[in-house]
Amino acid sequence: MSQKLKLIVGFALSVFLVACVMAYLAVGLSGFDKVLAEPWGLVTILDLVLGVVCMTAVIFTVESDWKKAAMWSVPIYFFGNIVTAIWILTRLDQITDSK
């Protein structure tokens, strides 16, 4: 894994952890405890983390400007895959032309 990709993934995980802490504090201790107590809750959270980190790495790889990549990546942590879908639709030509 390249140094740039390691930095991107590290940054993505850091932003996600901050978002989780903020959400945990907003919901209270019992909100996430109930979700994480169930096996499906833990699997769902881990699936979300993996998807967000992978998509962040893809965005930083495709976008030429890191500021633009960050502007697309950070909202994914708060709004979810709707941001991913919008990014893919707006970059579909660029992604398919790079083959």
Buried (B, 14 or more C-beta within 10 A) or exposed (E): EEEEEEEBBEBBBEBBEEBBEEEBEEEEEEEBEEBEEEEEBEEEBEEBBEBBBEBBBBBBEBBEEBEEBBEBBBBBBEEEBEBBEEBBEEBEEEEEEEE
